[in-house]
Amino acid sequence: MTLEERLEEATRIAHEAGRRIKAAREGGSLQRNIKHGNELVTDIDVAVDRYISEQLDSLFPGEARLTEELSPDRHDLGDEKPLWVVDPIDGTVNFAHGHHHVAVSIAWVDRGRVQVGVVHAPFLEETFTSIRGRGAWCNDEPISVSGTRELDSSLIGTGFPYDRDARFPLLRRLHAVLENCRDIRRNGAAALDLCAVACGRLDGYYESSSPWDFAAGLLIAREAGARTGHVYECPEGISAELYGENLLVCTPEIYSPLKALIKKADSGQYR
């Protein structure tokens, strides 16, 4: 298939997954469980993951999948073979609590580089799409990052881990950003935060996330003009586009200042 055909199929699958997510909420019954000791998962996460996996297996037999609920083994991240990276419900806590920041995220990776991405937000009725080297769109309209050039006028998005013990060190970053930027937003869905940077609703974003949370959104943001990278160097043997520790995605002009600010906060030099 061409990249356009892959995107078309991924978008179709994401839309149907979104319809199932909306129907499940309207049905009013969710089975909630805790995985890894502190992370919420619902029966709908698993059901939607299964639907997407079955669709991809039918259309693209033999292509590997990395999905949050059914195939979370990350051993394929160092390979260069084709790989689908899927989050059936990004923003599970939002979904369970009735918030609208919920998304289906599907990305296709080849030779360690994300080639196609779709992020569909069923409750917001928005679908973000991108093909590598060809731009990014929201509901089929071209999008681009904001023109913000100064850190002190920027609106920054971030998130926090489920592990409460891991949150405390991030408070230094939060303090530094609040002191030096216009404000901060925490929407609870990394894929949508990246798409918000892509369409200019946020000027920057930083967080550590799993590949299924950001793979599609990262491509969309980059194709919309964002500068993407990491606060610290990526380890060898894994694609930088699938490495989720200390992600940094911003309008080009504030990327370096925000990176320097975060590093200063991490070192304890910022007061």
Secondary structure, DSSP 8 states (H G I E B T S, - for coil): --HHHHHHHHHHHHHHHHHHHHHHHHHT---EEEETTTEEEEHHHHHHHHHHHHHHHHHSTT-EEEETTTB--GGGGG--S-EEEEEEEE-HHHHHHT-S--EEEEEEEETTEEEEEEEEETTTTEEEEEETTS-EEETTEE--------GGG-EEEE---S-GGGTTTHHHHHHHHHHHSSEEE--S-HHHHHHHHHTTS-SEEEE---HHHHHHHHHHHHHTT-EEEESS---TTS-GGG--TTEEEE-HHHHHHHHHHHHHHHHT---
